[in-house]
């Protein structure tokens, strides 16, 4: 599957919610809902595990995508992802990188190619 780099640098194509949606995989939805409910201490149901990828405006999104400040900013600026932003790396993104250093590495690699 091709990469689908989100504004923050995560690869939506690797996300179980995207994979479950794309493959209509109810078993993966149930497994992911159980795992994420424990991990994020929030009740998630299998039917919540559907996402078209956060870079797409229309369609189903996992709950956080709809409130993500990084995504909101990227959509407003009309950039492919934050690597293409003139304000890279802003404070929101820098805080996110502390939790997910792999996302930073992805965006840094994209920036090298610009």
ROLO-794376 format. One record per residue: residue number from 1; x, y, z of N, C-alpha, C in turn. Coordinates in nm, 2 decimals. Layout:
pt k NUM; n.px X; n.py Y; n.pz Z; ca.px X; ca.py Y; ca.pz Z; c.px X; c.py Y; c.pz Z
...
***
This chain:
pt k 1; n.px 0.08; n.py -0.12; n.pz 0.00; ca.px 0.00; ca.py 0.00; ca.pz 0.00; c.px 0.09; c.py 0.12; c.pz 0.00
pt k 2; n.px 0.05; n.py 0.22; n.pz -0.08; ca.px 0.13; ca.py 0.35; ca.pz -0.08; c.px 0.12; c.py 0.42; c.pz 0.05
pt k 3; n.px 0.22; n.py 0.51; n.pz 0.08; ca.px 0.21; ca.py 0.59; ca.pz 0.20; c.px 0.11; c.py 0.70; c.pz 0.18
pt k 4; n.px 0.05; n.py 0.74; n.pz 0.29; ca.px -0.05; ca.py 0.84; ca.pz 0.30; c.px -0.01; c.py 0.93; c.pz 0.41
pt k 5; n.px 0.08; n.py 1.02; n.pz 0.39; ca.px 0.14; ca.py 1.10; ca.pz 0.51; c.px 0.05; c.py 1.21; c.pz 0.55
pt k 6; n.px 0.01; n.py 1.20; n.pz 0.68; ca.px -0.08; ca.py 1.30; ca.pz 0.74; c.px 0.00; c.py 1.43; c.pz 0.76
pt k 7; n.px -0.07; n.py 1.53; n.pz 0.79; ca.px -0.01; ca.py 1.66; ca.pz 0.82; c.px 0.10; c.py 1.65; c.pz 0.92
pt k 8; n.px 0.08; n.py 1.57; n.pz 1.03; ca.px 0.17; ca.py 1.56; ca.pz 1.14; c.px 0.29; c.py 1.46; c.pz 1.11
pt k 9; n.px 0.28; n.py 1.39; n.pz 1.00; ca.px 0.39; ca.py 1.30; ca.pz 0.97; c.px 0.36; c.py 1.15; c.pz 0.99
pt k 10; n.px 0.24; n.py 1.12; n.pz 1.05; ca.px 0.20; ca.py 0.98; ca.pz 1.06; c.px 0.16; c.py 0.93; c.pz 0.93
pt k 11; n.px 0.17; n.py 0.80; n.pz 0.90; ca.px 0.13; ca.py 0.74; ca.pz 0.78; c.px -0.01; c.py 0.68; c.pz 0.80
pt k 12; n.px -0.11; n.py 0.74; n.pz 0.74; ca.px -0.25; ca.py 0.70; ca.pz 0.76; c.px -0.26; c.py 0.55; c.pz 0.70
pt k 13; n.px -0.19; n.py 0.52; n.pz 0.60; ca.px -0.20; ca.py 0.39; ca.pz 0.54; c.px -0.15; c.py 0.28; c.pz 0.64
pt k 14; n.px -0.08; n.py 0.31; n.pz 0.74; ca.px -0.04; ca.py 0.21; ca.pz 0.84; c.px -0.14; c.py 0.20; c.pz 0.96
pt k 15; n.px -0.24; n.py 0.29; n.pz 0.96; ca.px -0.33; ca.py 0.30; ca.pz 1.08; c.px -0.43; c.py 0.19; c.pz 1.07
pt k 16; n.px -0.46; n.py 0.12; n.pz 1.18; ca.px -0.56; ca.py 0.01; ca.pz 1.17; c.px -0.70; c.py 0.06; c.pz 1.14
pt k 17; n.px -0.73; n.py 0.19; n.pz 1.18; ca.px -0.87; ca.py 0.24; ca.pz 1.14; c.px -0.88; c.py 0.26; c.pz 0.99
pt k 18; n.px -0.77; n.py 0.30; n.pz 0.93; ca.px -0.78; ca.py 0.32; ca.pz 0.78; c.px -0.78; c.py 0.18; c.pz 0.71
pt k 19; n.px -0.70; n.py 0.09; n.pz 0.76; ca.px -0.69; ca.py -0.05; ca.pz 0.70; c.px -0.83; c.py -0.12; c.pz 0.72
pt k 20; n.px -0.89; n.py -0.11; n.pz 0.84; ca.px -1.01; ca.py -0.17; ca.pz 0.86; c.px -1.12; c.py -0.11; c.pz 0.77
pt k 21; n.px -1.12; n.py 0.02; n.pz 0.75; ca.px -1.22; ca.py 0.08; ca.pz 0.66; c.px -1.20; c.py 0.03; c.pz 0.52
pt k 22; n.px -1.07; n.py 0.04; n.pz 0.47; ca.px -1.04; ca.py 0.01; ca.pz 0.33; c.px -1.07; c.py -0.14; c.pz 0.30
pt k 23; n.px -1.05; n.py -0.23; n.pz 0.40; ca.px -1.07; ca.py -0.37; ca.pz 0.38; c.px -1.20; c.py -0.42; c.pz 0.43
pt k 24; n.px -1.28; n.py -0.33; n.pz 0.49; ca.px -1.41; ca.py -0.37; ca.pz 0.56; c.px -1.39; c.py -0.49; c.pz 0.65
pt k 25; n.px -1.29; n.py -0.47; n.pz 0.74; ca.px -1.24; ca.py -0.58; ca.pz 0.83; c.px -1.30; c.py -0.56; c.pz 0.97
pt k 26; n.px -1.41; n.py -0.63; n.pz 1.00; ca.px -1.47; ca.py -0.62; ca.pz 1.13; c.px -1.39; c.py -0.68; c.pz 1.24
pt k 27; n.px -1.31; n.py -0.78; n.pz 1.21; ca.px -1.22; ca.py -0.84; ca.pz 1.31; c.px -1.11; c.py -0.74; c.pz 1.35
pt k 28; n.px -1.06; n.py -0.67; n.pz 1.26; ca.px -0.96; ca.py -0.56; ca.pz 1.29; c.px -1.02; c.py -0.45; c.pz 1.37
pt k 29; n.px -1.14; n.py -0.41; n.pz 1.33; ca.px -1.21; ca.py -0.31; ca.pz 1.40; c.px -1.23; c.py -0.34; c.pz 1.55
pt k 30; n.px -1.27; n.py -0.47; n.pz 1.58; ca.px -1.30; ca.py -0.51; ca.pz 1.71; c.px -1.16; c.py -0.51; c.pz 1.79
pt k 31; n.px -1.06; n.py -0.57; n.pz 1.73; ca.px -0.93; ca.py -0.58; ca.pz 1.80; c.px -0.88; c.py -0.43; c.pz 1.83
pt k 32; n.px -0.89; n.py -0.34; n.pz 1.73; ca.px -0.84; ca.py -0.21; ca.pz 1.75; c.px -0.92; c.py -0.13; c.pz 1.85
pt k 33; n.px -1.05; n.py -0.15; n.pz 1.85; ca.px -1.13; ca.py -0.08; ca.pz 1.95; c.px -1.10; c.py -0.13; c.pz 2.09
pt k 34; n.px -1.07; n.py -0.25; n.pz 2.11; ca.px -1.03; ca.py -0.31; ca.pz 2.24; c.px -0.90; c.py -0.25; c.pz 2.28
pt k 35; n.px -0.80; n.py -0.25; n.pz 2.19; ca.px -0.67; ca.py -0.20; ca.pz 2.22; c.px -0.67; c.py -0.05; c.pz 2.25
pt k 36; n.px -0.73; n.py 0.03; n.pz 2.17; ca.px -0.73; ca.py 0.17; ca.pz 2.19; c.px -0.81; c.py 0.21; c.pz 2.31
pt k 37; n.px -0.92; n.py 0.14; n.pz 2.34; ca.px -0.99; ca.py 0.17; ca.pz 2.46; c.px -0.90; c.py 0.16; c.pz 2.59
pt k 38; n.px -0.82; n.py 0.06; n.pz 2.59; ca.px -0.73; ca.py 0.04; ca.pz 2.70; c.px -0.62; c.py 0.15; c.pz 2.70
pt k 39; n.px -0.56; n.py 0.16; n.pz 2.58; ca.px -0.44; ca.py 0.25; ca.pz 2.56; c.px -0.48; c.py 0.40; c.pz 2.59
pt k 40; n.px -0.60; n.py 0.44; n.pz 2.54; ca.px -0.63; ca.py 0.58; ca.pz 2.55; c.px -0.74; c.py 0.61; c.pz 2.66
pt k 41; n.px -0.77; n.py 0.50; n.pz 2.73; ca.px -0.86; ca.py 0.51; ca.pz 2.85; c.px -0.99; c.py 0.58; c.pz 2.81
pt k 42; n.px -1.05; n.py 0.54; n.pz 2.69; ca.px -1.17; ca.py 0.59; ca.pz 2.64; c.px -1.25; c.py 0.48; c.pz 2.57
pt k 43; n.px -1.37; n.py 0.46; n.pz 2.60; ca.px -1.45; ca.py 0.35; ca.pz 2.54; c.px -1.46; c.py 0.37; c.pz 2.39
pt k 44; n.px -1.41; n.py 0.28; n.pz 2.31; ca.px -1.43; ca.py 0.28; ca.pz 2.17; c.px -1.50; c.py 0.15; c.pz 2.13
pt k 45; n.px -1.59; n.py 0.16; n.pz 2.03; ca.px -1.66; ca.py 0.05; ca.pz 1.98; c.px -1.61; c.py 0.01; c.pz 1.84
pt k 46; n.px -1.62; n.py -0.11; n.pz 1.80; ca.px -1.57; ca.py -0.15; ca.pz 1.67; c.px -1.63; c.py -0.06; c.pz 1.56
pt k 47; n.px -1.75; n.py -0.01; n.pz 1.57; ca.px -1.81; ca.py 0.07; ca.pz 1.46; c.px -1.74; c.py 0.21; c.pz 1.46
pt k 48; n.px -1.66; n.py 0.25; n.pz 1.57; ca.px -1.59; ca.py 0.37; ca.pz 1.57; c.px -1.46; c.py 0.37; c.pz 1.49
pt k 49; n.px -1.42; n.py 0.24; n.pz 1.46; ca.px -1.29; ca.py 0.22; ca.pz 1.39; c.px -1.30; c.py 0.22; c.pz 1.24
pt k 50; n.px -1.32; n.py 0.34; n.pz 1.19; ca.px -1.33; ca.py 0.37; ca.pz 1.04; c.px -1.27; c.py 0.50; c.pz 1.01
pt k 51; n.px -1.18; n.py 0.51; n.pz 0.91; ca.px -1.12; ca.py 0.64; ca.pz 0.88; c.px -1.07; c.py 0.63; c.pz 0.73
pt k 52; n.px -1.10; n.py 0.74; n.pz 0.66; ca.px -1.05; ca.py 0.75; ca.pz 0.52; c.px -0.91; c.py 0.81; c.pz 0.51
pt k 53; n.px -0.86; n.py 0.85; n.pz 0.63; ca.px -0.73; ca.py 0.92; ca.pz 0.63; c.px -0.75; c.py 1.07; c.pz 0.66
pt k 54; n.px -0.67; n.py 1.12; n.pz 0.74; ca.px -0.69; ca.py 1.26; ca.pz 0.79; c.px -0.67; c.py 1.36; c.pz 0.68
pt k 55; n.px -0.59; n.py 1.33; n.pz 0.58; ca.px -0.57; ca.py 1.43; ca.pz 0.48; c.px -0.69; c.py 1.46; c.pz 0.39
pt k 56; n.px -0.78; n.py 1.37; n.pz 0.39; ca.px -0.91; ca.py 1.38; ca.pz 0.31; c.px -1.01; c.py 1.46; c.pz 0.40
pt k 57; n.px -1.07; n.py 1.56; n.pz 0.34; ca.px -1.17; ca.py 1.64; ca.pz 0.41; c.px -1.30; c.py 1.57; c.pz 0.43
pt k 58; n.px -1.35; n.py 1.51; n.pz 0.33; ca.px -1.47; ca.py 1.43; ca.pz 0.33; c.px -1.45; c.py 1.29; c.pz 0.37
pt k 59; n.px -1.55; n.py 1.23; n.pz 0.43; ca.px -1.55; ca.py 1.09; ca.pz 0.47; c.px -1.54; c.py 1.07; c.pz 0.62
pt k 60; n.px -1.53; n.py 0.95; n.pz 0.66; ca.px -1.52; ca.py 0.91; ca.pz 0.80; c.px -1.39; c.py 0.93; c.pz 0.85
pt k 61; n.px -1.38; n.py 0.98; n.pz 0.97; ca.px -1.25; ca.py 1.00; ca.pz 1.04; c.px -1.26; c.py 0.95; c.pz 1.19
pt k 62; n.px -1.15; n.py 0.90; n.pz 1.24; ca.px -1.15; ca.py 0.86; ca.pz 1.38; c.px -1.17; c.py 0.99; c.pz 1.46
pt k 63; n.px -1.23; n.py 0.98; n.pz 1.57; ca.px -1.27; ca.py 1.10; ca.pz 1.65; c.px -1.16; c.py 1.21; c.pz 1.67
pt k 64; n.px -1.04; n.py 1.17; n.pz 1.69; ca.px -0.94; ca.py 1.27; ca.pz 1.72; c.px -0.91; c.py 1.35; c.pz 1.59
pt k 65; n.px -0.92; n.py 1.29; n.pz 1.48; ca.px -0.89; ca.py 1.37; ca.pz 1.35; c.px -0.98; c.py 1.49; c.pz 1.34
pt k 66; n.px -1.10; n.py 1.48; n.pz 1.38; ca.px -1.19; ca.py 1.59; ca.pz 1.37; c.px -1.16; c.py 1.71; c.pz 1.47
pt k 67; n.px -1.08; n.py 1.68; n.pz 1.57; ca.px -1.05; ca.py 1.79; ca.pz 1.66; c.px -0.90; c.py 1.82; c.pz 1.66
pt k 68; n.px -0.82; n.py 1.75; n.pz 1.58; ca.px -0.67; ca.py 1.77; ca.pz 1.58; c.px -0.64; c.py 1.91; c.pz 1.53
pt k 69; n.px -0.56; n.py 1.98; n.pz 1.61; ca.px -0.52; ca.py 2.12; ca.pz 1.58; c.px -0.42; c.py 2.12; c.pz 1.46
pt k 70; n.px -0.33; n.py 2.02; n.pz 1.46; ca.px -0.24; ca.py 2.01; ca.pz 1.35; c.px -0.31; c.py 1.99; c.pz 1.22
pt k 71; n.px -0.40; n.py 1.90; n.pz 1.21; ca.px -0.48; ca.py 1.87; ca.pz 1.09; c.px -0.56; c.py 2.00; c.pz 1.05
pt k 72; n.px -0.62; n.py 2.06; n.pz 1.15; ca.px -0.70; ca.py 2.18; ca.pz 1.12; c.px -0.61; c.py 2.29; c.pz 1.05
pt k 73; n.px -0.50; n.py 2.31; n.pz 1.11; ca.px -0.40; ca.py 2.41; ca.pz 1.06; c.px -0.36; c.py 2.37; c.pz 0.91
pt k 74; n.px -0.32; n.py 2.25; n.pz 0.89; ca.px -0.28; ca.py 2.20; ca.pz 0.76; c.px -0.39; c.py 2.22; c.pz 0.66
pt k 75; n.px -0.51; n.py 2.19; n.pz 0.69; ca.px -0.62; ca.py 2.21; ca.pz 0.60; c.px -0.64; c.py 2.36; c.pz 0.57
pt k 76; n.px -0.63; n.py 2.44; n.pz 0.67; ca.px -0.65; ca.py 2.59; ca.pz 0.65; c.px -0.54; c.py 2.64; c.pz 0.56
pt k 77; n.px -0.41; n.py 2.59; n.pz 0.58; ca.px -0.30; ca.py 2.64; ca.pz 0.50; c.px -0.29; c.py 2.58; c.pz 0.36
pt k 78; n.px -0.37; n.py 2.47; n.pz 0.34; ca.px -0.37; ca.py 2.40; ca.pz 0.21; c.px -0.24; c.py 2.33; c.pz 0.17
pt k 79; n.px -0.17; n.py 2.29; n.pz 0.27; ca.px -0.04; ca.py 2.22; ca.pz 0.25; c.px -0.06; c.py 2.07; c.pz 0.24
pt k 80; n.px 0.02; n.py 2.00; n.pz 0.17; ca.px 0.01; ca.py 1.85; ca.pz 0.16; c.px 0.03; c.py 1.79; c.pz 0.29
pt k 81; n.px 0.13; n.py 1.84; n.pz 0.37; ca.px 0.15; ca.py 1.80; ca.pz 0.51; c.px 0.24; c.py 1.91; c.pz 0.57
pt k 82; n.px 0.27; n.py 1.90; n.pz 0.69; ca.px 0.35; ca.py 2.01; ca.pz 0.76; c.px 0.49; c.py 2.03; c.pz 0.71
pt k 83; n.px 0.55; n.py 1.93; n.pz 0.64; ca.px 0.68; ca.py 1.94; ca.pz 0.58; c.px 0.68; c.py 2.05; c.pz 0.48
pt k 84; n.px 0.57; n.py 2.08; n.pz 0.42; ca.px 0.55; ca.py 2.18; ca.pz 0.31; c.px 0.52; c.py 2.32; c.pz 0.37
pt k 85; n.px 0.51; n.py 2.33; n.pz 0.50; ca.px 0.46; ca.py 2.46; ca.pz 0.56; c.px 0.58; c.py 2.55; c.pz 0.59
pt k 86; n.px 0.56; n.py 2.68; n.pz 0.56; ca.px 0.66; ca.py 2.78; ca.pz 0.58; c.px 0.69; c.py 2.80; c.pz 0.73
pt k 87; n.px 0.59; n.py 2.76; n.pz 0.82; ca.px 0.61; ca.py 2.77; ca.pz 0.96; c.px 0.66; c.py 2.65; c.pz 1.03
pt k 88; n.px 0.71; n.py 2.55; n.pz 0.95; ca.px 0.76; ca.py 2.43; ca.pz 1.00; c.px 0.88; c.py 2.45; c.pz 1.09
pt k 89; n.px 0.90; n.py 2.39; n.pz 1.20; ca.px 0.81; ca.py 2.31; ca.pz 1.28; c.px 0.75; c.py 2.41; c.pz 1.39
pt k 90; n.px 0.62; n.py 2.42; n.pz 1.39; ca.px 0.56; ca.py 2.51; ca.pz 1.48; c.px 0.55; c.py 2.44; c.pz 1.62
pt k 91; n.px 0.50; n.py 2.52; n.pz 1.72; ca.px 0.49; ca.py 2.47; ca.pz 1.86; c.px 0.41; c.py 2.34; c.pz 1.87
pt k 92; n.px 0.29; n.py 2.35; n.pz 1.80; ca.px 0.20; ca.py 2.23; ca.pz 1.81; c.px 0.27; c.py 2.10; c.pz 1.76
pt k 93; n.px 0.34; n.py 2.12; n.pz 1.65; ca.px 0.41; ca.py 2.01; ca.pz 1.59; c.px 0.53; c.py 1.96; c.pz 1.67
pt k 94; n.px 0.60; n.py 2.05; n.pz 1.73; ca.px 0.71; ca.py 2.02; ca.pz 1.81; c.px 0.67; c.py 1.94; c.pz 1.94
pt k 95; n.px 0.56; n.py 1.98; n.pz 2.00; ca.px 0.50; ca.py 1.90; ca.pz 2.11; c.px 0.46; c.py 1.76; c.pz 2.07
pt k 96; n.px 0.40; n.py 1.75; n.pz 1.95; ca.px 0.36; ca.py 1.62; ca.pz 1.90; c.px 0.48; c.py 1.53; c.pz 1.87
pt k 97; n.px 0.59; n.py 1.59; n.pz 1.82; ca.px 0.71; ca.py 1.51; ca.pz 1.80; c.px 0.77; c.py 1.45; c.pz 1.92
pt k 98; n.px 0.75; n.py 1.52; n.pz 2.04; ca.px 0.80; ca.py 1.46; ca.pz 2.16; c.px 0.73; c.py 1.33; c.pz 2.19
pt k 99; n.px 0.61; n.py 1.31; n.pz 2.15; ca.px 0.54; ca.py 1.19; ca.pz 2.17; c.px 0.56; c.py 1.09; c.pz 2.06
pt k 100; n.px 0.58; n.py 1.14; n.pz 1.94; ca.px 0.59; ca.py 1.05; ca.pz 1.82; c.px 0.72; c.py 1.09; c.pz 1.73
pt k 101; n.px 0.84; n.py 1.06; n.pz 1.78; ca.px 0.95; ca.py 1.10; ca.pz 1.70; c.px 0.96; c.py 1.05; c.pz 1.56
pt k 102; n.px 0.90; n.py 0.93; n.pz 1.54; ca.px 0.90; ca.py 0.88; ca.pz 1.40; c.px 0.83; c.py 0.97; c.pz 1.30
pt k 103; n.px 0.73; n.py 1.05; n.pz 1.35; ca.px 0.66; ca.py 1.14; ca.pz 1.26; c.px 0.75; c.py 1.25; c.pz 1.22
pt k 104; n.px 0.83; n.py 1.30; n.pz 1.32; ca.px 0.93; ca.py 1.40; ca.pz 1.28; c.px 1.03; c.py 1.35; c.pz 1.18
pt k 105; n.px 1.08; n.py 1.23; n.pz 1.19; ca.px 1.17; ca.py 1.17; ca.pz 1.09; c.px 1.11; c.py 1.17; c.pz 0.95
pt k 106; n.px 0.98; n.py 1.13; n.pz 0.95; ca.px 0.91; ca.py 1.13; ca.pz 0.82; c.px 0.90; c.py 1.27; c.pz 0.75
pt k 107; n.px 0.86; n.py 1.37; n.pz 0.83; ca.px 0.85; ca.py 1.50; ca.pz 0.78; c.px 0.99; c.py 1.56; c.pz 0.74
pt k 108; n.px 1.09; n.py 1.53; n.pz 0.82; ca.px 1.23; ca.py 1.57; ca.pz 0.79; c.px 1.27; c.py 1.52; c.pz 0.66
pt k 109; n.px 1.24; n.py 1.39; n.pz 0.63; ca.px 1.28; ca.py 1.33; ca.pz 0.51; c.px 1.21; c.py 1.39; c.pz 0.39
pt k 110; n.px 1.09; n.py 1.43; n.pz 0.41; ca.px 1.01; ca.py 1.49; ca.pz 0.30; c.px 1.07; c.py 1.63; c.pz 0.28
pt k 111; n.px 1.11; n.py 1.70; n.pz 0.38; ca.px 1.16; ca.py 1.84; ca.pz 0.37; c.px 1.30; c.py 1.83; c.pz 0.29
pt k 112; n.px 1.37; n.py 1.73; n.pz 0.31; ca.px 1.50; ca.py 1.72; ca.pz 0.24; c.px 1.48; c.py 1.71; c.pz 0.09
pt k 113; n.px 1.37; n.py 1.65; n.pz 0.05; ca.px 1.34; ca.py 1.64; ca.pz -0.09; c.px 1.27; c.py 1.76; c.pz -0.16
pt k 114; n.px 1.24; n.py 1.86; n.pz -0.08; ca.px 1.17; ca.py 1.98; ca.pz -0.13; c.px 1.27; c.py 2.07; c.pz -0.20
***
